[in-house]
């Protein structure tokens, strides 16, 4: 029986071979509505005539049977290989593994039986040679070799030509990505070079004397640890600016950055603050009993608006900034703000108190012999003594050492809009800062004085990093830092002209 039509014919069907869907399909070769008979000429589950088994599998799955990819098994570490060996040793008798042990171990550790057999064979050879079991693998390097740069190749480059990674990479004749990888590996270290205050010979001796006086003891041999300095209060002034000239934030890819504008970047609104801090106290359970934050006070005043504007009505109370701070303002700040704050917040349990208020040598600061100060420096059980730290030594003040920087960073996160917002943001940042952070700064202060002794008063030293957070977690954070004996003796001889 011939089919009514053929799809492989190139010429169109003639009228005699045409068909009508409305006519019965008696002339068709097969009917899809009837079961296939024994003479059905092909089977989808069998290869067609002329096809090999591999070709048929390729047509069925799209890839040859031999190209089937097996899941790569993990490579065993040395510890895991030793665990496998221990398991095998527990499943053997007189040096012979129990039946099925290799297959069971392969299933347990998701490796092939060949891997288990290799581990067992190595162990047997080591035992026969009288050696200890050693499952260390012989690893090998893979990939291209690292680009090597000689250390003197960097030091010979002019400092100005290695101020950024791109310039450094050009000088080393490597790519910027290679230079970045060298930084991550520690072959190159980024370095920020701050501008230090210039010190005279007299300044050097004053710094050495200051550090030695804060060590307990009267002789060099006895001066080993620093005083805990619980009766010290550090004060200092700082300008806080309403905004940075450039502020970095991270945005979603379709988010638009905030537009900021000012009449001049040289006249960003600013306020001077005076801060006062003492060393925090913690009990035996490491609970803070006194946070050491005595207050931060702005140099501002309030007055009514002299005229109306679109922003306020006439007579509205406005906050004004003291543009020029002199002795009158600092004296008033000490007597009317700082002393009352100390008396209010100081721990009651410490009895009669002699408090040393440390300040820098700014011309606007008053001394202990100031007439008005002499009338106010004794109040109740408190006696307040003003002491000046060594000149040109911001590294010997807790606030300049790191506390102001932390406050400023927190303040800018709040993005204040005006002076009143900024004052509130500074106060919030001051009291939000954790007491542990302040305590760590006091500890860093003692480590800094060790460095001052080592370099005989100079400020050319690297700030020591002792990983205080880790030491605190391990319960090893010192309360009082010990000074190196050799540094104390050399500093003593330098100060007294005997060395």
matplotlib code that plots the C-alpha trace (Angstrom):
import matplotlib.pyplot as plt

x = [0.0, 1.4, 1.1, -1.1, 1.8, 5.5, 7.4, 10.7, 9.3, 10.7, 7.8, 4.3, 1.7, -0.5, -4.3, -4.5, -2.4, -4.1, -6.2, -9.1, -9.2, -12.9, -12.4, -11.8, -8.2, -8.4, -5.5, -3.0, -0.2, -1.1, -3.7, -2.5, -5.8, -5.0, -2.3, 0.7, 0.8, 3.8, 4.7, 5.4, 8.6, 10.5, 11.0, 12.0, 13.7, 16.0, 18.8, 17.7, 19.2, 22.8, 23.2, 25.8, 25.0, 27.2, 25.5, 22.1, 23.2, 24.5, 21.2, 19.3, 21.3, 23.2, 26.6, 28.4, 28.2, 32.0, 31.7, 29.5, 31.1, 31.3, 31.3, 34.8, 35.4, 37.1, 40.8, 41.4, 43.5, 46.3, 44.1, 41.2, 43.6, 44.8, 41.2, 40.7, 43.7, 42.5, 39.2, 40.9, 43.1, 40.0, 38.5, 41.4, 42.7, 46.4, 47.0, 44.1, 41.1, 37.6, 35.6, 33.9, 35.9, 37.4, 34.0, 32.5, 35.3, 34.9, 31.2, 31.8, 34.4, 33.0, 36.1, 36.9, 37.9, 41.2, 42.0, 41.2, 43.4, 46.3, 46.1, 46.1, 49.0, 51.1, 50.4, 51.4, 54.7, 55.4, 54.7, 57.0, 59.8, 59.3, 58.2, 55.5, 52.3, 52.5, 49.7, 51.1, 50.6, 53.2, 51.6, 52.7, 52.3, 50.0, 49.5, 52.0, 54.9, 54.5, 56.1, 59.1, 60.2, 63.5, 63.1, 65.6, 63.6, 61.0, 63.4, 65.3, 62.2, 61.7, 59.0, 57.0, 56.8, 55.2, 52.4, 49.7, 49.4, 49.3, 52.5, 54.2, 53.1, 54.5, 57.9, 58.0, 56.9, 54.0, 50.3, 48.2, 46.6, 50.0, 50.9, 47.6, 48.4, 51.8, 50.2, 47.9, 50.8, 52.6, 55.5, 54.5, 52.9, 50.9, 52.2, 50.7, 53.3, 51.9, 53.4, 54.8, 55.4, 59.0, 60.8, 63.7, 66.2, 64.3, 61.1, 62.8, 63.9, 60.5, 58.9, 61.3, 60.8, 57.1, 57.1, 59.6, 57.5, 54.4, 56.4, 56.0, 59.3, 62.1, 65.0, 65.6, 65.7, 62.3, 60.5, 58.8, 55.1, 53.1, 50.7, 47.0, 46.3, 42.8, 43.2, 43.9, 41.5, 42.6, 40.9, 41.4, 39.7, 38.8, 36.9, 34.1, 33.0, 29.4, 30.4, 33.4, 34.5, 34.2, 32.2, 32.2, 29.1, 28.0, 24.8, 22.6, 23.4, 20.3, 20.4, 21.3, 23.8, 22.8, 23.5, 25.5, 26.4, 28.0, 28.9, 32.5, 34.4, 36.6, 33.7, 32.0, 30.2, 32.2, 32.0, 34.8, 34.2, 36.1, 36.0, 37.0, 37.7, 39.1, 40.1, 37.1, 36.6, 35.6, 34.7, 35.9, 33.2, 34.5, 31.3, 31.8, 31.2, 32.4, 32.7, 35.2, 33.2, 32.8, 31.3, 31.9, 31.0, 30.6, 31.9, 28.5, 26.1, 22.4, 20.8, 17.5, 17.4, 17.7, 15.5, 13.0, 13.8, 12.1, 13.6, 12.7, 10.7, 12.4, 13.3, 13.8, 16.5, 19.5, 22.7, 25.8, 29.3, 32.2, 34.6, 37.6, 38.3, 40.7, 41.7, 38.4, 36.4, 38.7, 38.7, 34.9, 34.7, 36.9, 35.2, 31.5, 31.4, 34.2, 34.6, 30.9, 30.8, 33.7, 32.1, 28.8, 30.1, 33.2, 32.9, 31.6, 33.5, 37.0, 36.8, 38.8, 40.2, 43.1, 42.4, 45.1, 43.6, 46.0, 45.9, 48.2, 50.3, 47.9, 48.2, 44.5, 44.9, 45.3, 47.9, 47.5, 48.5, 45.6, 43.9, 40.3, 41.3, 42.9, 39.5, 37.7, 40.2, 39.1, 35.5, 34.3, 36.4, 37.9, 41.2, 41.9, 45.4, 46.2, 49.2, 50.6, 51.7, 55.0, 54.9, 54.3, 53.1, 49.6, 50.5, 50.6, 47.0, 44.2, 41.8, 44.4, 45.6, 42.4, 39.3, 38.5, 39.0, 36.4, 33.9, 34.3, 33.8, 30.6, 29.4, 29.7, 27.7, 24.7, 25.0, 23.8, 22.1, 22.9, 24.9, 22.2, 22.0, 25.8, 26.0, 23.4, 25.3, 28.6, 27.0, 25.4, 28.7, 30.6, 28.3, 27.7, 31.4, 32.0, 33.8, 36.1, 37.3, 38.2, 39.9, 42.0, 43.1, 44.4, 46.3, 47.7, 48.9, 51.1, 52.5, 53.2, 55.2, 57.3, 58.1, 59.0, 61.5, 63.0, 63.7, 64.7, 61.8, 61.5, 58.2, 59.8, 58.4, 55.8, 52.6, 52.6, 49.8, 49.4, 46.0, 44.1, 40.9, 42.4, 44.2, 41.0, 39.2, 41.9, 41.9, 45.5, 45.0, 47.3, 46.0, 49.3, 52.0, 55.5, 58.3, 61.5, 64.3, 66.9, 64.7, 64.2, 67.9, 68.9, 66.2, 67.3, 70.9, 69.9, 67.9, 70.5, 73.5, 75.2, 75.0]
y = [0.0, 3.4, 6.4, 9.2, 11.8, 11.9, 14.8, 14.0, 14.8, 18.0, 18.5, 19.4, 16.8, 16.4, 16.5, 12.7, 12.5, 15.4, 14.6, 16.0, 16.1, 15.4, 12.1, 8.8, 7.9, 4.4, 5.1, 6.1, 3.8, 3.9, 5.3, 7.0, 6.0, 2.3, 0.2, -0.6, -4.0, -6.3, -4.9, -1.4, -0.4, 1.5, 1.7, 4.8, 2.8, 0.9, 2.2, 2.8, 0.7, 1.8, 3.5, 2.3, 2.0, 5.1, 7.2, 6.2, 7.2, 10.5, 11.2, 10.3, 12.3, 14.8, 13.5, 10.2, 7.7, 8.0, 11.8, 11.5, 13.7, 12.2, 14.5, 15.3, 13.9, 16.1, 15.8, 14.6, 16.7, 15.2, 15.2, 13.4, 10.8, 10.1, 9.8, 7.2, 5.3, 5.3, 3.9, 1.2, 0.2, -0.2, -2.5, -5.0, -8.1, -9.0, -6.6, -7.8, -5.6, -7.0, -7.9, -4.8, -2.3, -0.6, -0.1, 1.1, 3.6, 4.9, 5.5, 7.2, 9.6, 10.0, 8.8, 5.9, 2.5, 3.1, 6.1, 4.0, 1.1, 3.6, 4.9, 1.4, 0.4, 3.4, 2.6, -1.1, 0.0, 2.4, -0.2, -2.7, -0.1, 0.6, 4.2, 6.3, 6.7, 9.8, 10.7, 14.0, 14.4, 15.7, 18.9, 20.8, 24.4, 25.1, 28.0, 30.5, 31.7, 34.8, 38.0, 38.6, 42.1, 42.8, 44.8, 47.4, 48.0, 49.7, 51.6, 53.0, 54.7, 58.3, 58.9, 61.1, 58.4, 55.9, 58.1, 55.9, 52.3, 53.2, 55.2, 52.5, 49.8, 51.9, 52.2, 48.5, 47.6, 45.5, 45.8, 47.5, 44.2, 42.7, 45.6, 45.2, 41.5, 42.3, 44.7, 41.9, 39.5, 42.1, 42.7, 46.3, 48.2, 51.4, 54.3, 57.6, 60.2, 62.8, 66.1, 66.1, 69.2, 70.4, 69.8, 71.8, 70.3, 71.8, 70.2, 66.8, 67.0, 68.2, 65.2, 62.8, 64.4, 64.2, 60.5, 59.7, 61.7, 59.5, 56.3, 55.2, 55.3, 57.7, 56.1, 54.6, 51.1, 51.6, 53.2, 50.2, 50.9, 54.0, 55.5, 54.5, 58.2, 58.0, 61.5, 63.1, 64.9, 65.8, 68.8, 70.2, 72.3, 71.4, 73.0, 70.8, 71.6, 71.3, 69.2, 67.8, 69.3, 65.8, 63.0, 59.4, 57.2, 54.1, 54.1, 51.6, 51.4, 53.5, 55.8, 59.5, 61.1, 63.9, 67.4, 69.6, 73.2, 76.1, 79.7, 78.9, 75.8, 78.1, 79.3, 76.1, 76.7, 75.6, 75.5, 75.1, 72.6, 71.9, 68.2, 66.8, 63.1, 60.9, 57.3, 54.9, 52.6, 48.9, 46.5, 42.9, 41.7, 44.1, 46.3, 50.0, 51.9, 55.3, 56.0, 58.9, 61.2, 64.4, 66.5, 68.4, 72.1, 74.4, 78.0, 79.5, 82.1, 82.9, 86.2, 87.2, 87.9, 91.6, 91.5, 89.3, 87.0, 84.3, 81.7, 83.3, 86.1, 89.1, 88.3, 84.5, 83.1, 82.2, 80.3, 82.3, 80.9, 82.5, 83.3, 84.3, 82.3, 84.0, 83.6, 85.1, 82.4, 79.5, 80.7, 80.9, 77.4, 75.9, 77.5, 77.5, 74.3, 71.8, 72.0, 71.6, 68.6, 66.9, 67.4, 66.1, 62.9, 62.0, 58.6, 59.3, 56.3, 57.8, 60.2, 63.6, 64.2, 66.1, 66.4, 67.3, 69.0, 68.6, 71.0, 72.1, 75.2, 77.4, 81.1, 81.2, 78.8, 80.1, 78.8, 77.6, 81.1, 82.9, 85.1, 84.1, 80.5, 80.6, 81.6, 78.6, 75.8, 74.5, 73.5, 71.1, 67.9, 68.7, 70.5, 71.2, 71.7, 72.9, 71.3, 72.0, 69.1, 69.5, 72.0, 70.7, 67.3, 66.5, 62.8, 63.2, 64.2, 61.6, 63.8, 64.5, 60.9, 59.5, 60.4, 63.6, 61.6, 59.0, 61.7, 63.5, 60.4, 59.6, 63.2, 63.3, 60.1, 62.0, 64.7, 67.7, 70.5, 73.6, 74.7, 73.5, 70.1, 69.9, 70.7, 68.0, 65.6, 66.2, 65.7, 62.4, 61.2, 62.0, 60.0, 57.2, 56.4, 53.2, 53.6, 50.7, 52.8, 55.6, 53.1, 51.8, 55.3, 55.8, 52.5, 53.6, 56.8, 54.7, 52.8, 56.1, 57.3, 54.1, 55.1, 58.6, 57.2, 54.9, 57.8, 60.2, 62.6, 62.6, 62.1, 60.1, 56.7, 54.2, 54.1, 50.7, 48.3, 45.6, 44.2, 45.3, 43.8, 40.3, 40.7, 41.9, 38.8, 36.6, 38.4, 39.5, 43.3, 45.1, 47.8, 49.5, 49.3, 48.4, 50.5, 48.8, 49.1, 50.0, 52.8, 54.2, 54.2, 55.8, 58.4, 59.2, 59.6, 61.7, 64.0, 64.4, 64.6, 61.5, 59.5]
z = [0.0, -1.0, 1.2, 0.0, 0.3, 0.7, 2.5, 0.7, -2.7, -4.3, -6.7, -5.5, -5.3, -8.3, -8.1, -8.0, -4.9, -3.0, 0.0, 1.9, 5.7, 5.5, 3.7, 5.5, 5.9, 4.3, 2.0, 4.8, 5.9, 9.6, 12.0, 15.2, 16.9, 16.4, 18.1, 16.0, 14.4, 14.1, 10.8, 12.2, 10.5, 13.2, 17.0, 18.9, 21.6, 19.1, 16.8, 13.2, 10.4, 9.7, 13.1, 15.5, 19.2, 20.0, 17.3, 18.6, 22.2, 20.9, 19.2, 22.4, 25.0, 22.9, 24.0, 23.4, 26.2, 26.8, 27.3, 30.5, 33.2, 36.7, 39.8, 40.9, 44.3, 47.0, 47.6, 51.1, 53.5, 55.6, 58.7, 56.8, 55.4, 58.9, 60.1, 57.3, 58.4, 62.0, 60.9, 58.9, 61.8, 63.9, 61.2, 60.8, 62.4, 62.3, 59.4, 57.3, 56.8, 57.5, 54.5, 52.9, 55.0, 51.9, 50.3, 53.6, 54.1, 50.6, 51.2, 54.5, 53.2, 49.7, 47.8, 45.6, 46.8, 45.1, 47.3, 50.4, 49.1, 48.5, 52.1, 53.4, 51.2, 52.3, 56.0, 55.5, 53.9, 56.7, 59.3, 57.5, 57.5, 61.2, 60.5, 62.1, 60.2, 58.0, 55.6, 54.4, 50.7, 48.3, 47.2, 44.1, 42.9, 40.1, 37.7, 36.4, 38.6, 40.6, 39.3, 41.5, 42.4, 44.2, 47.5, 46.5, 43.3, 45.4, 47.7, 44.8, 43.3, 44.2, 46.9, 44.6, 42.0, 44.4, 45.9, 44.3, 43.1, 39.5, 39.6, 41.6, 39.1, 36.2, 37.9, 38.7, 35.2, 36.5, 36.2, 38.9, 39.8, 40.4, 42.7, 44.6, 45.1, 46.4, 48.9, 50.1, 50.5, 52.6, 50.1, 49.8, 52.7, 52.4, 54.5, 55.5, 56.3, 58.7, 59.4, 62.9, 65.1, 65.0, 68.3, 69.8, 72.2, 75.2, 73.9, 73.8, 77.4, 78.6, 76.9, 78.5, 81.9, 81.5, 80.8, 83.6, 86.1, 85.3, 86.2, 89.8, 91.8, 92.6, 90.9, 87.4, 88.9, 90.6, 87.7, 86.1, 85.8, 85.0, 87.5, 86.8, 86.4, 87.9, 89.2, 85.8, 83.6, 80.1, 78.4, 74.9, 72.3, 68.7, 65.8, 64.5, 61.0, 59.8, 56.8, 55.0, 51.7, 50.2, 51.8, 50.6, 50.7, 48.9, 46.8, 45.1, 41.4, 40.4, 43.4, 42.9, 45.2, 47.5, 46.1, 48.4, 47.9, 49.8, 49.0, 49.7, 50.9, 53.0, 55.1, 56.2, 59.5, 62.5, 66.3, 68.8, 71.6, 74.8, 75.9, 79.3, 79.9, 82.7, 82.8, 82.9, 85.8, 85.6, 88.3, 88.7, 86.3, 83.7, 84.1, 83.6, 86.9, 85.5, 81.8, 82.2, 79.9, 81.8, 79.0, 75.8, 75.8, 72.8, 72.7, 71.8, 73.1, 72.4, 71.5, 69.9, 66.2, 65.5, 62.4, 60.7, 57.7, 55.7, 58.1, 61.5, 63.1, 64.9, 68.4, 67.8, 70.1, 67.9, 68.7, 67.8, 67.6, 69.5, 66.6, 68.8, 71.9, 74.4, 78.1, 79.2, 77.4, 78.5, 82.1, 82.1, 80.5, 83.3, 86.2, 85.1, 83.0, 83.5, 87.3, 88.0, 85.5, 87.3, 90.8, 89.5, 87.7, 89.7, 91.6, 95.1, 96.6, 96.0, 99.0, 99.1, 95.7, 94.1, 90.4, 87.9, 84.9, 82.0, 79.1, 76.3, 76.1, 74.0, 74.8, 75.6, 78.5, 82.1, 84.6, 88.1, 89.5, 87.7, 90.2, 89.4, 89.2, 92.6, 94.1, 92.4, 92.3, 95.7, 96.1, 98.8, 98.9, 95.5, 94.8, 91.1, 89.8, 86.3, 84.6, 81.2, 79.0, 77.1, 74.2, 70.7, 72.1, 70.9, 71.2, 75.0, 75.3, 75.3, 73.2, 70.5, 70.6, 69.2, 71.0, 69.0, 65.8, 66.9, 67.9, 64.6, 62.6, 64.4, 64.1, 60.3, 60.0, 61.3, 58.5, 60.5, 58.5, 60.6, 63.7, 66.1, 64.5, 64.6, 68.3, 69.0, 66.8, 68.6, 72.0, 70.8, 69.3, 72.5, 74.7, 72.2, 72.1, 74.2, 77.5, 76.4, 73.5, 75.8, 78.2, 75.3, 74.4, 78.0, 77.6, 74.3, 76.0, 78.2, 75.3, 73.5, 76.5, 76.2, 72.6, 73.7, 76.2, 73.6, 71.2, 73.9, 73.5, 69.7, 68.0, 65.2, 66.2, 65.0, 67.0, 68.7, 68.0, 70.7, 69.6, 72.7, 71.6, 71.4, 74.7, 76.4, 75.0, 76.4, 79.8, 79.2, 78.7, 81.1, 83.4, 83.8, 81.1, 82.1, 80.7, 79.3, 81.8, 79.3, 77.9, 81.4, 82.1, 78.8, 79.1, 82.7, 81.7, 78.7, 80.9, 83.6, 81.2, 82.4, 79.2]

ax = plt.figure().add_subplot(projection="3d")
ax.plot(x, y, z, "-o")
ax.set_aspect("equal")
plt.show()
